[in-house]
């Protein structure tokens, strides 16, 4: 086993260069962490150097002039910037169109790397999801006609990509329909269109409509986590876990993975996204145990027999200098009970994982 290093769970994206005392921030947020061959890739949104003025989103900082960045690493510790504009077309209108949540997968049938992402051109407007392609994971990615999803009339605030073991791709998204829904939908073999096959993970009538995190598969069981709405909120969000043995079948609520820091469960209902569910009357009060907004779960093979499942969230308003692009991420390993139920998460200042040096993962 080769020593991989210590991953700082509260801020894993800081690269320290002790010889010149330079601290480099990786400005790539709300996207995905994936492994292609022996290289780790972070695709994320560049928030830049704005300062968020409130405890939740202010409609400006993190909204305009966003681009998508790519960083790579061989060890999850030291990161190299490949591009801070991996989808060049977004700069044509990012002064008034919002861009978030780049998710990338590899289609082994076509040999293409496929990105889906959320633009305000479609989100809250209709049922389409932006799509871009590249012949390499390093980009650049070029826009192609968007996906038209069939499981909802209007897609809301989150989209995500999941690739199953047989290389079939699915898109998970939430809707503004009545009732409000979380949907997972199957794509065609080339990932360019929807098959029209979908399943409703969860639906409800009232606010909060819930946002979504990643989908992952372990021992034949599919998991996804939904959370209370967190619009760049500083207190974070919970992680309500749902499971199924069939992505297009029935989904069942399993457990809560992110309790309030005082050990209490968050309420099922709050009156608005400006309210901290763990401290109703005080936005600066108790936060969630993991004070982050979840965006994904990284599924990272680390040996021929072991896979790391890692919660991937954004700790908004956490940077010491107040710059949004410097906000920390939370990387939290998901641990399981003997019953294959995920354990409630704990916040780790750092954790160590080991990887077989000779292990070479297939393209995932």
SVG drawing of the C-alpha trace seen along z (x, -y; Angstrom):
<svg xmlns="http://www.w3.org/2000/svg" viewBox="-49 -43 61 50">
<polyline fill="none" stroke="black" stroke-width="0.4" points="0.0,0.0 1.3,-3.4 0.7,-6.4 -1.6,-8.9 -1.4,-11.7 -3.6,-13.5 -6.7,-15.0 -8.0,-18.0 -11.7,-17.5 -12.5,-21.1 -10.3,-22.5 -8.8,-19.8 -8.2,-22.2 -5.4,-24.2 -2.0,-23.5 0.9,-24.5 4.3,-25.2 6.5,-25.5 9.6,-26.6 8.1,-29.9 5.2,-30.1 2.7,-30.5 -0.9,-29.2 -2.8,-28.4 -6.5,-28.2 -8.4,-25.8 -11.3,-27.8 -13.6,-25.0 -16.9,-24.6 -20.2,-22.8 -19.1,-20.3 -17.6,-16.8 -14.5,-14.8 -13.9,-11.9 -11.0,-9.5 -10.0,-8.7 -7.2,-6.1 -4.7,-7.1 -5.6,-10.8 -8.2,-12.6 -10.1,-15.4 -12.0,-18.3 -14.5,-20.0 -16.1,-23.0 -17.4,-26.5 -15.1,-29.5 -16.6,-31.9 -13.8,-34.5 -13.0,-37.2 -16.4,-38.6 -17.5,-38.9 -20.9,-37.4 -22.7,-40.1 -25.3,-38.0 -25.6,-34.6 -27.4,-33.3 -27.2,-34.1 -27.3,-37.8 -28.1,-37.3 -24.7,-38.7 -21.7,-37.0 -21.3,-33.6 -23.9,-34.3 -22.3,-36.3 -19.1,-35.9 -18.8,-32.3 -16.7,-29.9 -15.9,-26.2 -12.4,-25.1 -10.5,-21.8 -7.8,-20.8 -6.0,-17.4 -4.0,-15.5 -2.3,-12.1 -2.7,-12.0 -5.7,-14.1 -3.4,-16.5 -1.4,-18.4 -3.5,-20.0 -2.6,-21.5 -4.8,-24.0 -5.5,-22.8 -8.0,-25.5 -10.2,-28.1 -12.5,-28.1 -13.0,-24.6 -16.3,-25.4 -15.2,-28.6 -18.7,-29.3 -20.0,-30.3 -18.0,-33.5 -20.3,-34.7 -23.1,-35.4 -22.0,-34.8 -22.4,-38.4 -26.2,-37.7 -26.6,-33.9 -25.7,-31.9 -23.6,-28.7 -23.2,-26.0 -22.7,-22.3 -20.5,-20.8 -20.6,-17.0 -18.4,-14.9 -18.5,-11.2 -16.8,-9.0 -18.9,-7.2 -16.9,-4.1 -19.2,-3.4 -18.5,-6.6 -15.1,-7.5 -16.4,-10.9 -16.3,-12.8 -19.7,-14.2 -20.5,-17.2 -23.9,-18.2 -24.3,-21.5 -26.9,-23.9 -27.4,-27.3 -30.1,-29.8 -31.1,-29.8 -32.8,-26.4 -33.0,-26.1 -36.3,-27.5 -37.4,-27.9 -38.0,-24.5 -37.1,-20.8 -33.7,-21.0 -30.2,-20.3 -27.1,-21.7 -24.8,-19.2 -21.1,-19.6 -18.6,-17.1 -14.9,-16.6 -12.6,-13.9 -10.4,-14.2 -11.1,-14.8 -8.9,-17.9 -11.3,-19.7 -12.1,-22.0 -15.8,-21.0 -18.1,-22.2 -21.8,-22.6 -24.2,-20.3 -28.0,-20.3 -29.3,-20.1 -31.1,-17.1 -34.8,-17.4 -35.9,-15.6 -39.3,-13.9 -39.8,-13.5 -40.7,-17.2 -42.0,-20.3 -39.6,-22.8 -36.3,-21.8 -35.4,-23.6 -32.0,-24.2 -29.9,-21.1 -28.8,-18.5 -26.3,-15.7 -24.8,-12.8 -24.6,-9.2 -22.9,-6.5 -23.7,-2.9 -21.4,0.1 -22.7,0.9 -21.8,-2.7 -25.5,-3.6 -25.9,-7.3 -28.7,-8.9 -29.5,-12.5 -30.8,-13.3 -32.7,-16.6 -35.3,-18.4 -38.4,-20.1 -40.6,-23.1 -43.7,-21.1 -46.6,-20.5 -45.9,-18.3 -42.2,-19.2 -40.1,-16.2 -36.7,-14.6 -36.3,-12.6 -33.7,-10.2 -33.9,-9.7 -32.1,-7.3 -30.2,-8.6 -29.7,-6.9 -26.5,-4.8 -24.7,-7.8 -25.9,-10.0 -27.2,-12.6 -30.9,-12.2 -33.3,-11.0 -34.9,-7.6 -38.0,-8.9 -37.6,-6.3 -37.5,-7.9 -38.3,-7.3 -39.5,-9.7 -37.2,-9.5 -39.3,-11.8 -42.0,-14.4 -43.7,-16.9 -46.1,-19.8 -44.6,-22.4 -41.3,-24.3 -38.5,-23.4 -38.4,-21.6 -35.1,-19.9 -31.9,-20.1 -29.9,-17.0 -26.5,-15.6 -24.8,-12.7 -26.0,-9.2 -23.7,-6.3 -23.9,-2.5 -22.5,-0.1 -23.1,3.7 -26.0,3.5 -27.8,0.7 -28.2,-2.8 -28.1,-5.7 -28.8,-9.4 -29.0,-12.2 -31.4,-15.1 -31.2,-18.2 -33.0,-21.3 -32.5,-24.3 -29.2,-26.1 -28.7,-29.1 -25.0,-29.7 -26.0,-29.4 -23.3,-29.4 -25.0,-26.9 -25.1,-24.0 -27.8,-21.4 -28.8,-18.0 -28.4,-14.7 -31.6,-12.7 -30.7,-9.3 -32.9,-7.3 -32.1,-3.9 -33.3,-1.6 -32.2,1.7 -33.3,0.3 -32.6,-3.2 -35.9,-3.3 -37.8,-1.5 -39.1,-2.5 -37.0,-4.6 -37.3,-4.4 -36.2,-6.8 -33.4,-5.3 -31.8,-7.7 -30.4,-11.1 -26.6,-11.5 -26.1,-15.1 -27.7,-16.1 -27.5,-19.5 -24.3,-19.9 -26.2,-19.7 -27.3,-16.2 -30.9,-17.1 -32.7,-16.3 -33.6,-19.3 -37.3,-20.0 -39.1,-18.8 -40.4,-22.3 -39.0,-25.8 -40.6,-29.0 -37.8,-30.1 -34.2,-29.6 -33.1,-32.5 -33.8,-30.4 -31.2,-28.2 -33.0,-24.8 -30.7,-24.1 -31.3,-27.5 -34.6,-28.9 -34.3,-32.3 -30.5,-32.8 -28.7,-32.5 -25.4,-32.6 -26.5,-29.9 -26.0,-26.1 -25.0,-24.8 -25.2,-21.3 -22.6,-18.8 -21.2,-19.2 -21.8,-22.9 -21.9,-22.5 -24.3,-22.3 -24.0,-18.9 -23.3,-18.6 -22.0,-15.2 -20.5,-11.9 -17.1,-11.0 -16.8,-7.3 -13.1,-6.6 -11.5,-3.2 -8.4,-3.1 -7.6,0.6 -8.7,3.7 -11.1,4.5 -11.9,1.1 -13.8,-2.0 -14.0,-5.2 -17.4,-7.0 -16.9,-10.6 -19.4,-13.3 -18.6,-16.4 -20.0,-19.7 -19.4,-23.5 -18.8,-25.4 -20.1,-28.8 -18.8,-31.9 -16.0,-29.9 -12.9,-31.6 -10.9,-33.7 -10.5,-36.5 -14.2,-36.5 -13.5,-35.8 -16.1,-33.4 -13.6,-31.6 -11.6,-30.8 -14.5,-29.1 -13.5,-25.7 -15.0,-22.3 -16.0,-19.5 -14.7,-16.0 -16.2,-13.5 -15.7,-9.7 -19.1,-7.9 -18.8,-5.0 -21.3,-2.1 -22.8,0.1 -22.8,3.9 -26.4,3.5 -25.0,1.4 -26.8,-1.6 -24.5,-4.7 -23.5,-6.1 -24.3,-9.7 -21.4,-11.8 -18.8,-13.3 -16.7,-16.3 -13.1,-15.5 -10.3,-18.1 -8.3,-15.6 -8.3,-12.0 -5.8,-9.6 -6.5,-7.1 -4.2,-4.5 -4.0,-3.6 -2.3,-0.7 0.5,-2.2 0.2,0.5 -3.6,0.1 -4.8,-1.3 -8.6,-2.0 -10.4,-1.6 -12.0,-4.7 -15.1,-5.5"/>
</svg>
